Amino acid sequence: MIIDCHVHILNAEDEHLSEVLRAADRSGIDKMCICSLGRQWVEFPSALQLEEAAADVRAACERHPDRFIGFTYVSADHLDTSLRLIDSEIASGPSRIVKLWISQFADDTRLTPIIERAIALDVPVMAHAWMKATGNMTKESTYRHVANLAARHPRLKVWMAHYAGRWEEAARVVRSLPNLCLDTSGGEPEDGIVACLLRHLPPERLFFGSDVPGRSFSVQMSKVLSAGLSKEHQSMILGENVRRWLHV
Amino acid sequence: MFDVNARIGHWPYRPVGTVDDLLKNMDALGISCACVSSLDAIHFLNPQDGNDSLARAIAPHRDRLVPLAVVRPEFAGWQDDLTRCLESHGMRGVVLYPNYHLYDLDDPEATELGARCSEAQIPVFVQVGLEDARRQFGRTIVPDVSLESVGAFGREHPSLKLVALGLKFGQPDQLRQPLPKNFYFDTSNYERLGDLEFAVSHFGVDRILFGTCAPLFHPRANADKLRCADLTAEQREAIGQGNARALFGL
């Protein structure tokens, strides 16, 4: 089974969801983990925008339960709303992953109640991360923030998105943190990304993701398919690893 | 398929594949021909050193590899280098890197080069973006070439076939509409959900060329992009090779 662990939905309208599903079908993708960052993708979302994002993910998952697995987008700036959404969308709803974006660093201690709730529910926390030569956003995490989170909470499943854009360094920094996995989503399809990651990490710790719609399924999957992997390792990265983490 | 955007040589920031790797990937992906230029020439002071070594490296593979010359129009004596590339090396076009070689497309030397290529009836490829700025070595960030200047260059030389390489999704839209009739772009870094379908419907299938940006990108990325796109067989064929063959009159 191929699972794309990193897909964004822009809304929950049929036309948009159908476009995503048709493209996924053409690339042979069985399931997708879907996230909404709200309709405006603002750096510091309001509580209302977190609720709007959760509603879109819930609607999409309820319409296509066989294809979509939900993220619940939370923020340390809105702790009560975030905890309530984790209860309604994950504990009692169709979502399986907590999503952190760029409104706080991943190691912000205000997140502790959210982290404790994720541990109790045995769900991963996925943290966006990048290390940009052009400069990060105000509170955009690097691999070091995400590594700090994983080190502080060894029982938490931590998922670092985009291999932090700097796979050559990120893999070295997180090597000693077995509770941290990386997804391969986003960025350009440079040759040798997955091979580089596997020089430092076991295949169990990599998830295939695309970052659709800003990227495409086929191009992003080619990073894994071009890596010369054994069938077993390819299958693990393309879906089995994330399926095991999410119990789906 | 016919790849209009491949290179051979070294890259200062990481190891990249060799000419043998390129040919092996072409075989595996069904790419029969590829335009190749010198990767070394991007950073060499005199790109002609890269052009000369490229010609030697691909000599046994001229049935599959179509060489292109990298030219710095602000480097003294480029006219002689261009003549040598066309007449001695049999190169079939010119690749420009304005933002690596630090000149503008409306500089007098670039204008002269455009006129010479028009007269010689060879295409000019402008590398708009080559590396993700976010991942460049922090000492020097090389920005994309301005789309306005590329469009203006195309309008200044209406009989020149002009190919923009490495355009990102949304960048062709930034050229003043309608697109110049002599303007093409490649698929190598044009990526988004529904990318090629959008490009075909907005710019016309005849403007789009299959390109891989090998060896910096793995060529499978663009082979799979074309294979998985929701296009007709005719559109796939045109992008995959028909448009490139027409560009070179093959």
Chai-1 contact restraints between the chains, C-beta under 6 A:
chainA,res_idxA,chainB,res_idxB,connection_type,confidence,min_distance_angstrom,max_distance_angstrom,comment,restraint_id
A,A23,B,L193,contact,1.0,0.0,6.0,A-B,restraint_1
A,R26,B,C228,contact,1.0,0.0,6.0,A-B,restraint_2
A,S27,B,C228,contact,1.0,0.0,6.0,A-B,restraint_3
A,K132,B,R134,contact,1.0,0.0,6.0,A-B,restraint_4
A,A133,B,R134,contact,1.0,0.0,6.0,A-B,restraint_5
A,A133,B,Q136,contact,1.0,0.0,6.0,A-B,restraint_6
A,A133,B,G138,contact,1.0,0.0,6.0,A-B,restraint_7
A,T134,B,A133,contact,1.0,0.0,6.0,A-B,restraint_8
A,T134,B,R134,contact,1.0,0.0,6.0,A-B,restraint_9
A,E188,B,D132,contact,1.0,0.0,6.0,A-B,restraint_10
A,P189,B,F217,contact,1.0,0.0,6.0,A-B,restraint_11
A,P189,B,A221,contact,1.0,0.0,6.0,A-B,restraint_12
A,D191,B,P215,contact,1.0,0.0,6.0,A-B,restraint_13
A,D191,B,H218,contact,1.0,0.0,6.0,A-B,restraint_14
A,V212,B,L193,contact,1.0,0.0,6.0,A-B,restraint_15
A,P213,B,L193,contact,1.0,0.0,6.0,A-B,restraint_16
A,R215,B,E191,contact,1.0,0.0,6.0,A-B,restraint_17
A,S216,B,E191,contact,1.0,0.0,6.0,A-B,restraint_18
A,S216,B,L193,contact,1.0,0.0,6.0,A-B,restraint_19
A,S216,B,D195,contact,1.0,0.0,6.0,A-B,restraint_20
A,S218,B,D224,contact,1.0,0.0,6.0,A-B,restraint_21
A,S218,B,K225,contact,1.0,0.0,6.0,A-B,restraint_22
A,S218,B,C228,contact,1.0,0.0,6.0,A-B,restraint_23
A,V219,B,E191,contact,1.0,0.0,6.0,A-B,restraint_24
A,V219,B,A221,contact,1.0,0.0,6.0,A-B,restraint_25
A,V219,B,K225,contact,1.0,0.0,6.0,A-B,restraint_26
A,S222,B,R220,contact,1.0,0.0,6.0,A-B,restraint_27
A,S222,B,A221,contact,1.0,0.0,6.0,A-B,restraint_28
A,S222,B,D224,contact,1.0,0.0,6.0,A-B,restraint_29
A,S226,B,H218,contact,1.0,0.0,6.0,A-B,restraint_30
A,S226,B,R220,contact,1.0,0.0,6.0,A-B,restraint_31
